[in-house]
């Protein structure tokens, strides 16, 4: 059985269930746009995904500081 790694990794912050759902929705929309063609603008969805990851990263760092 795989062991859960509790060490904080800033590249892959832990996501809440809501963040995972939003992340999956935006990635799915990016895939759909990718099928439409190479020249389809995806910057808006990429910004939303980055915003989700930034929020999760800030929350994880905040809980790391509280734990010490």
Buried (B, 14 or more C-beta within 10 A) or exposed (E): EEEEEEEBEEEEBBBEEEBEEBBEEBEEBBEEBEEEEEEEEBEEBEEBBEEBBEBBBEBBEEEEEEEE
